[in-house]
Amino acid sequence: MSQYIPTTHAIDRLQHRLGVKPTQAKRWVNEALCKATYLITQKVRGQAQAIYEHKGVRLVVDELTKTVITVKPTVDTSILKPVFEREFRRLKREVTRNTRKLELIIAELTVQMGERMTAKARAKNPQTRGIIDVEVQQIAGLINDKQAEIKREL
């Protein structure tokens, strides 16, 4: 078994957060790391730090020097789950509302485009037909823009 050495910062955190006396810090850290489960290795300023967890406490360890950098309690995320679910439902309602507004605008633009196409079919003057054709193209561009907005919403 490797002997881990807590830094002064880790000793202070143990005393402040968990009530472990500084004289008992080294023993407490080594016992905790014997029973701890490995979570992840992270890189901080180019140095690899392993994170272990034991009984609601996370220990950040520099594996190269076998020193415990800090000790912190794990965060209870169960209280956040209802908040995230509520926000997700709120965002989903907002997306649905915005999508319906955009669909209504597309429907109205489609009606306008149909009216303009009907006017073009009735028109006999080539210049008038050209002007109406430009209007139809502009309306088609607006419809494409609104459809792109719907895709971005989803």
Buried (B, 14 or more C-beta within 10 A) or exposed (E): EEEBBBBEEBBBBBBEEBEBEEEEBBEBBBEBBEEBEEEEEEEEEEEEBBBBBBEEBBBBBBEEEEBBBBBBEEEEEEEEEEEEEEEEEEEEEEEEEBBEBBEEBBEEBEEBBEBBBEBBEEBEEEEEBEBBBEBBEEBEEBBEEBEEBBEEBE
